[in-house]
Amino acid sequence: MAHWDVVIVGAGPVGLMTANLLGQYGVRALVVEDRAEIIDYPRGVGMDDECLRTFQTAGLVEQVLPHTVPNQRLIFLNGDKKVLAEIAPRTDEYGWPRRNGFVQPLADKVSLGGLDRYPHIEVRWSTRMSGLRQDDAGVTLTLDGPEPGEVTASYVVGADGGRSATRTALGIGFEGKTSSTRWLVVDLRNDPLGQPGAIVGADPRRPYASISIPHGIRRFEFMLFDGETEEMVEEPGFIADLLTGFVPDPERVDIVRQRVYTHHSRIVSDFRAGRVLLAGDAAHLMPVWQGQGFNSGIRDASNLAWKLAAVLQGRCDASLLDSYDAERHGHARSMIDLSTLVGRVISPTNKLVARARDVFFRGITAIPSAKRYLVEMRFKPMPTFTSGALSFAESVAQPSPVGRLFPQPRVDTRAQQDVRLDDVLGPWFALLVWNNDPRALLDDDALARFQRLGGRLVALRPACQLSWPDQDSDDVTVVGDRTGRLKEWFDTRGDTVVLVRPDRVVAGASPAQRASSMVRAVADAIGLIPAPGDSPAGTAARPAGAREAVQA
């Protein structure tokens, strides 16, 4: 019976991204998918900055960028086609535009192609997981398909969609509601409008959406009313009637697909059951109005993959996996609530309710700060963890950067110029120190723990000091802050040392003198398994021969 480190059920975007990240970390994984190939029609149409950052971590961002439209503008119109709100954020705090249109089938093909880099990753199509049982030693799965039989795995990731067989086999509850309102999605080739951007029409006569997708695709979505059956949708002329007034010639459109669907607002009671973990639509479903279904699933993959790798490599205790639910459950719930709220705002068909909504939005958009709040997409819930694989023990900043994403400006190194910070840090842990030598700040015990974790020591400084050789060491990467954005970040915080996780979340932060204690606290929080001979916590002195920090 074949054994794998991880079996991933589902070769959708979440399963494929998880496999790419695991492949990068050297984990042996099998992906099984009951379909014969990737779904080839558009589904998700919006990709955010966090998602692109994960593609970057996986080494696939340059391949996926040609299938995106950066800085996609989204406007909400009322029934009179007056602007209710505009969302056009220009921030690139995390290295990428906050809103991007994209073509999901082509992005999924990029993820699938990325697996060709890893001989220790296998994908089996037309293979259904029909049975699952687990014990303390691992998980046994029954597979039906071209290679039927049983396989075992140390862990299983269920990324098999909203009707997840994995979730059903575990008996995990899927809490929430399904809207009674149905929508028709129509995707068109040879975009009959050609205009970039996205429009959501909060028209009480019939709410709708019109979205430009890369490579000449246009998506329309229309609310269906009671009495408009799926059989009626298939009748000649029905879609042409809906498109009348939206495109110049509704009878001459090239339809890629049409589908009736309902919106779900659901989340599992627990993302983990023993050795089985749920991700993507198998764990949460949300309405489409903030374009966060795809992105939330990629966040799951980013959060989970490094934790599985750390446990399987013997770096961390299996208790680390408990933090997956602790960190992802609350944020996924926030995204569901936001998407559900936006759906309620745009979809009333009562004209009095719609008029009251219009008056409300005219009022708040007349306030400059409120308008910026909408335009810059500040309402989007950002990952902000208060518990999990992190420690606040030594952080003095208010608010603390711990549990939040670290920014990604462009930087210089002695070997490269004008590169994104994550490409310098690599896909694993990093200890970033401003204006100090990392080795001079860490005692023997803290340094040993960080080395056990496999992290990278990074010395940050103004770019004009990049060539100064005061912090030269074979195991320290010196980074020049070419834009000043790193200095600006540290200017406003008392924490000048940060320990960044592979998913770019700050796991710990401290003033320079407390760096060793912070590293120990994070090591304990993530269940780091000490190597034989490591010093007991708190008893180590400074590294022998370490240079003294330069005093002003």
C-alpha positions in Angstrom: 0.0 0.0 0.0 1.5 3.3 -1.1 2.1 5.9 1.6 2.2 9.7 1.1 3.0 12.5 3.5 -0.1 14.3 2.4 -3.1 13.3 0.2 -5.0 16.3 -1.2 -8.6 15.6 -2.2 -9.5 18.0 -5.0 -7.5 19.6 -7.8 -9.2 22.9 -7.8 -7.3 26.2 -7.1 -6.9 25.4 -3.4 -5.7 21.9 -3.8 -3.3 22.8 -6.5 -1.8 25.7 -4.6 -1.5 23.6 -1.5 0.4 21.0 -3.6 2.7 23.6 -5.0 3.6 25.0 -1.6 4.1 21.5 -0.2 6.2 20.6 -3.2 8.4 23.6 -2.6 8.9 22.5 1.0 9.9 19.0 -0.1 6.7 17.2 1.1 5.5 14.1 -0.8 1.9 14.7 -1.8 -0.8 13.0 -3.9 -3.6 15.0 -5.4 -6.8 13.1 -6.4 -9.6 14.6 -8.4 -12.8 13.0 -9.5 -13.0 15.1 -12.7 -11.0 14.2 -15.8 -9.4 17.6 -16.1 -9.4 21.2 -14.8 -12.7 23.0 -15.2 -12.3 25.1 -18.3 -14.9 27.8 -17.9 -14.5 31.1 -15.8 -15.7 31.0 -12.2 -13.8 33.3 -9.8 -13.0 36.6 -11.5 -11.2 38.6 -8.8 -7.8 38.1 -7.3 -6.4 40.2 -4.5 -3.0 41.3 -3.4 -2.6 38.5 -0.7 -3.5 35.9 -3.4 -0.9 37.2 -5.8 1.6 37.3 -3.0 1.0 33.5 -2.4 1.5 32.9 -6.1 4.8 34.7 -5.7 5.8 32.5 -2.7 5.0 29.5 -4.8 7.2 30.8 -7.6 4.3 31.1 -10.1 3.4 34.8 -10.1 5.1 35.7 -13.4 3.2 32.9 -15.1 -0.2 34.0 -13.7 0.2 37.8 -14.3 -0.6 37.6 -18.0 -4.0 36.4 -17.1 -4.8 39.4 -14.8 -5.9 43.0 -15.1 -4.2 45.0 -12.3 -6.1 47.7 -10.3 -9.5 46.7 -11.6 -12.0 49.5 -10.8 -15.4 48.4 -9.3 -18.4 50.8 -9.3 -21.8 50.3 -7.8 -24.7 52.0 -9.7 -28.3 52.5 -8.6 -31.3 52.1 -10.8 -30.7 55.5 -12.4 -27.1 54.5 -13.2 -25.8 57.0 -10.7 -22.7 56.0 -8.8 -23.4 54.8 -5.3 -19.8 53.9 -4.5 -16.5 53.4 -6.2 -13.8 50.9 -5.2 -10.4 51.7 -6.8 -7.6 51.1 -4.3 -4.1 52.0 -5.5 -2.2 50.6 -2.5 0.5 48.1 -3.1 1.4 47.6 0.6 1.9 43.9 0.1 3.7 44.2 -3.2 0.7 43.8 -5.5 -2.4 45.7 -6.5 -5.3 45.1 -4.1 -7.9 44.3 -6.9 -7.1 42.3 -10.0 -9.4 40.8 -12.6 -8.3 37.3 -13.7 -9.3 34.2 -15.7 -9.6 31.3 -13.3 -9.1 28.4 -15.7 -5.8 29.9 -16.9 -4.7 30.6 -13.3 -5.5 27.0 -12.4 -3.5 25.8 -15.4 -0.5 27.8 -14.1 -0.9 26.0 -10.7 -1.2 22.6 -12.3 1.8 23.3 -14.5 3.8 24.3 -11.5 3.6 20.8 -10.1 5.8 19.6 -13.0 8.7 21.0 -11.0 8.3 18.4 -8.3 8.8 14.7 -8.9 7.5 14.0 -5.4 4.0 15.4 -6.3 1.5 13.3 -8.2 -1.9 14.2 -9.6 -4.5 11.5 -10.4 -7.5 12.5 -12.5 -10.8 10.7 -12.7 -10.1 9.4 -9.2 -12.8 9.6 -6.4 -12.1 9.3 -2.7 -14.8 6.9 -1.6 -13.7 6.0 1.9 -11.7 7.6 4.7 -10.7 6.3 8.1 -8.0 7.6 10.5 -6.2 6.6 13.6 -3.2 7.8 15.6 -0.8 6.4 12.9 -2.3 8.1 9.9 -5.2 8.1 7.4 -6.3 5.4 5.0 -8.2 6.4 1.9 -10.1 4.3 -0.6 -9.7 5.5 -4.1 -11.9 4.6 -7.1 -10.5 5.3 -10.6 -7.8 4.2 -13.0 -5.6 3.1 -10.0 -8.2 1.8 -7.5 -7.3 0.7 -4.1 -6.2 2.1 -0.8 -3.4 4.6 0.0 -2.2 5.9 3.4 -1.1 9.4 4.4 0.2 11.1 7.4 -2.3 13.9 6.7 -5.2 14.6 4.4 -6.3 18.0 3.0 -9.9 18.1 1.9 -10.1 20.7 -0.8 -13.0 19.1 -2.7 -15.5 21.9 -3.0 -18.8 22.9 -1.5 -20.2 19.3 -1.7 -17.0 18.0 -0.1 -17.0 14.2 0.3 -14.1 14.7 2.8 -16.3 16.9 5.0 -19.2 14.5 4.7 -17.0 11.5 5.7 -15.8 13.4 8.8 -19.4 14.4 9.8 -18.4 18.0 10.3 -21.2 20.5 10.4 -21.5 23.2 7.7 -23.2 26.0 9.4 -24.9 28.9 7.8 -27.6 29.8 5.2 -28.3 29.4 1.5 -30.1 32.4 -0.1 -33.5 31.8 -1.6 -32.5 34.2 -4.5 -31.2 32.7 -7.7 -28.8 34.4 -10.1 -27.9 33.7 -13.8 -24.3 34.0 -14.8 -23.5 34.5 -18.5 -19.9 34.5 -19.8 -19.3 35.9 -23.3 -16.4 35.6 -25.6 -15.4 38.6 -27.8 -16.4 41.1 -25.1 -19.2 43.1 -26.8 -18.3 46.2 -24.7 -14.6 45.9 -24.2 -14.6 48.4 -21.4 -12.3 47.5 -18.4 -13.5 47.4 -14.9 -16.6 45.9 -13.1 -20.0 47.3 -12.5 -22.5 46.1 -9.9 -26.0 47.4 -10.7 -28.2 47.8 -7.5 -31.2 48.3 -9.7 -34.5 47.3 -8.0 -36.0 46.4 -11.3 -33.4 43.6 -11.7 -30.0 43.7 -9.9 -27.1 42.8 -12.1 -23.3 42.8 -12.6 -21.1 43.4 -15.7 -17.5 42.4 -15.3 -14.6 42.6 -17.7 -12.3 39.5 -17.6 -8.9 39.3 -19.3 -8.6 37.9 -22.8 -11.8 39.3 -24.2 -14.3 37.8 -21.8 -17.3 39.6 -20.4 -19.4 38.3 -17.5 -23.0 39.3 -16.8 -24.9 38.3 -13.8 -28.7 38.8 -13.4 -31.0 38.2 -10.5 -33.8 35.8 -11.4 -37.3 36.3 -10.1 -39.8 33.8 -8.9 -41.4 32.0 -11.8 -38.2 32.4 -14.0 -37.2 28.7 -14.1 -34.0 27.1 -15.3 -36.0 25.8 -18.3 -36.9 29.3 -19.2 -33.3 30.4 -19.1 -32.6 27.8 -21.9 -35.3 29.2 -24.1 -34.1 31.1 -27.2 -34.3 34.8 -26.6 -34.3 34.8 -22.8 -30.7 35.8 -22.4 -30.9 38.3 -25.3 -33.8 39.9 -23.5 -31.7 40.3 -20.4 -28.8 41.7 -22.3 -31.0 44.3 -24.1 -29.8 47.7 -23.0 -26.4 46.4 -21.9 -24.8 45.4 -25.2 -25.4 47.0 -28.7 -26.6 43.8 -30.3 -27.8 41.2 -27.7 -28.8 38.7 -30.4 -25.1 38.4 -31.6 -23.2 37.4 -28.5 -20.9 34.4 -28.2 -21.8 32.6 -25.0 -19.1 30.6 -23.2 -21.5 29.3 -20.6 -24.7 30.1 -18.7 -25.5 28.8 -15.3 -28.1 29.4 -12.6 -26.8 29.4 -9.0 -27.6 30.5 -5.5 -25.4 32.2 -2.9 -24.3 30.3 0.2 -23.0 31.8 3.4 -21.6 28.7 5.2 -18.6 27.7 7.3 -17.5 24.5 9.0 -17.6 24.1 12.7 -13.9 23.1 12.7 -11.3 23.3 10.0 -9.5 20.2 11.5 -10.6 16.8 12.6 -7.5 14.8 13.7 -5.3 14.2 10.7 -7.7 15.7 8.2 -7.9 19.4 7.4 -10.5 21.2 5.3 -9.7 24.1 2.9 -11.4 26.3 0.4 -15.1 25.7 -0.5 -15.0 22.5 1.5 -14.5 24.7 4.6 -16.4 27.9 3.7 -18.8 29.3 1.1 -19.6 33.0 0.6 -21.5 35.2 -1.8 -19.6 36.5 -4.8 -19.9 40.2 -4.2 -16.5 40.8 -2.8 -14.7 38.3 -5.0 -13.3 36.6 -1.9 -14.2 32.9 -2.4 -11.2 32.1 -4.5 -8.9 34.3 -2.4 -10.1 32.9 0.9 -9.2 29.4 -0.3 -5.7 30.5 -1.3 -5.3 32.0 2.1 -6.2 28.6 3.5 -3.4 27.0 1.4 -0.9 29.6 2.5 -1.7 29.2 6.1 -1.8 25.4 6.1 1.0 24.3 3.8 4.0 25.5 5.9 2.5 24.1 9.1 2.1 20.7 7.5 5.7 20.9 6.2 7.0 22.0 9.6 5.3 19.0 11.3 6.2 16.4 8.7 9.9 17.6 8.7 10.0 17.1 12.4 10.6 20.8 13.2 7.4 21.3 15.1 4.9 19.3 17.2 1.6 18.3 15.6 -0.2 20.7 17.9 0.9 23.4 15.5 -1.9 22.3 13.2 -4.5 23.4 15.8 -3.5 27.0 14.9 -5.0 26.5 11.4 -8.5 26.6 12.7 -7.7 29.2 15.3 -6.4 31.6 12.6 -8.5 30.9 9.6 -12.0 30.4 11.1 -12.5 33.9 12.3 -11.1 35.6 9.2 -13.1 33.4 6.8 -16.3 34.2 8.9 -15.5 37.9 8.5 -15.3 37.6 4.8 -18.5 35.7 4.6 -20.3 38.4 6.7 -18.9 41.2 4.5 -19.9 39.4 1.3 -23.4 38.7 2.7 -23.8 42.3 3.7 -22.8 43.6 0.3 -25.3 41.2 -1.3 -28.1 42.6 0.9 -27.2 46.2 0.0 -27.3 45.7 -3.8 -30.2 43.3 -4.1 -33.4 44.9 -2.7 -36.2 45.0 -5.3 -38.4 47.1 -3.2 -38.2 50.6 -4.6 -38.6 52.4 -1.3 -35.8 50.3 0.3 -33.6 51.0 -2.7 -34.3 54.7 -2.5 -33.4 54.8 1.2 -30.1 53.0 0.4 -29.3 55.5 -2.3 -29.8 58.4 0.1 -27.6 56.8 2.7 -24.7 56.2 0.2 -25.0 59.8 -1.2 -24.6 61.0 2.4 -21.6 59.0 3.3 -19.7 59.5 0.0 -20.1 63.2 0.6 -17.8 62.8 3.6 -14.2 62.7 2.3 -12.9 60.2 5.0 -15.9 57.9 4.3 -15.4 58.1 0.6 -11.7 57.2 1.0 -12.7 54.3 3.2 -14.7 52.9 0.3 -12.4 53.8 -2.6 -9.3 52.5 -0.9 -11.1 49.3 0.2 -10.2 49.8 3.8 -13.4 47.9 4.8 -11.8 44.6 3.6 -11.0 42.5 6.7 -7.3 41.9 6.8 -5.9 38.8 8.6 -5.4 39.9 12.2 -4.7 37.0 14.4 -4.9 37.3 18.2 -4.0 33.6 18.9 -2.4 30.8 17.0 1.2 30.2 15.8 2.5 33.5 17.2 3.5 35.3 20.4 2.8 38.8 21.7 5.2 38.2 24.6 7.8 40.9 23.8 6.0 43.2 21.5 5.7 46.8 22.8 4.1 48.5 19.7 0.5 49.6 19.9 -1.1 48.2 17.9 1.2 45.3 17.8 2.4 44.0 14.3 2.1 40.4 15.6 -0.6 38.5 13.8 -0.6 40.9 10.9 0.9 40.7 7.4 4.3 42.3 7.0 4.6 44.7 4.1 6.4 43.9 0.9 8.3 46.9 -0.6 10.9 46.8 -3.3 14.4 46.5 -1.9 18.1 46.1 -2.9 20.6 43.6 -1.9 24.3 43.4 -2.7 23.5 41.0 -5.5 20.2 42.4 -6.8 18.5 45.7 -7.3 14.8 46.7 -7.2 13.4 43.3 -6.1 10.4 42.4 -4.0 11.2 41.7 -0.4 9.7 38.3 -0.3 11.9 37.1 -3.1 14.9 38.0 -0.9 13.4 36.3 2.2 12.6 33.0 0.4 9.6 30.9 1.1 10.3 30.0 4.8 10.8 31.9 8.1 12.9 35.1 8.4 14.1 37.3 11.2 14.2 40.9 10.1 16.3 43.3 12.1 16.4 47.1 11.5 19.8 48.8 11.9 21.4 46.0 13.9 23.3 42.8 13.3 20.9 39.8 13.9 23.7 37.6 15.2 24.8 40.2 17.7 21.2 40.4 19.2 20.6 36.6 19.6 22.1 34.5 22.4 23.3 31.0 21.8 20.0 29.4 22.7 17.8 31.8 20.5 20.2 31.4 17.6 20.1 27.6 17.9 16.3 27.6 18.0 16.1 29.8 14.9 18.6 27.7 13.1 16.6 24.6 14.0 13.6 26.3 12.5 15.6 26.8 9.3 15.0 30.5 9.1 16.9 33.3 7.4 18.6 36.2 9.3 18.1 39.5 7.5 19.7 42.9 8.3 17.7 45.8 7.1 19.2 49.3 6.6 18.9 52.4 4.4 19.9 51.7 0.9 22.8 54.2 1.1 24.4 51.9 3.7 24.0 48.8 1.7 27.8 48.3 0.9 29.0 49.1 4.4 30.6 45.8 5.7 29.8 46.1 9.4 27.3 43.3 9.5 28.9 40.9 7.1 28.3 37.2 7.9 27.8 34.2 5.6 24.4 33.6 7.2 23.1 37.1 7.3 21.4 38.7 4.2 21.8 42.5 4.1 18.9 44.4 2.6 18.8 48.0 1.5 15.5 49.9 1.9 15.5 51.6 -1.5 12.0 53.2 -1.2 12.1 54.2 2.5 9.0 52.2 3.2 10.7 49.8 5.6 12.1 52.7 7.6 8.7 54.3 7.6 7.2 51.1 9.0 9.8 50.9 11.8 9.6 54.7 12.5 6.2 54.2 13.9 6.8 51.1 16.0 8.9 50.3 19.1 9.4 46.8 17.7 12.6 46.8 15.6 12.9 43.0 15.3 10.2 40.9 13.6 10.0 37.2 13.0 8.0 36.6 9.8 6.3 33.3 9.0 6.3 31.7 5.5 2.8 33.1 5.0 4.2 36.6 5.7 2.4 36.9 9.0 4.4 38.4 11.8 4.9 35.6 14.4 6.7 37.8 16.9 8.1 41.3 17.4 10.3 43.0 20.0 12.7 45.8 20.7 16.3 44.9 19.8 17.3 44.0 23.4 14.5 41.5 23.7 15.1 39.7 20.4 16.3 36.4 22.1 13.3 36.2 24.4 11.0 36.9 21.5 12.5 34.1 19.4 12.1 31.7 22.3 8.5 32.7 22.8 7.7 32.1 19.1 9.5 28.8 19.2 7.3 27.7 22.1 4.1 29.0 20.5 4.7 27.0 17.3 5.8 23.8 19.1 9.4 23.9 17.9 11.0 20.5 18.7 14.5 21.2 20.2 17.4 19.5 18.6 19.5 17.2 20.8 21.9 19.3 22.8 20.0 22.6 22.5 20.4 24.8 25.6 17.6 25.1 28.1 15.6 28.2 27.6 16.9 31.3 29.2 20.3 30.0 30.2 22.4 30.9 27.2 24.8 33.7 26.9 25.7 35.8 23.9 27.2 33.9 21.0 30.9 33.4 21.5 32.9 35.9 19.4 29.9 37.9 18.4 30.6 41.5 17.4 29.3 44.2 19.8 26.5 46.3 18.3 27.8 49.6 17.0 26.9 52.4 19.5 25.8 55.8 18.3 
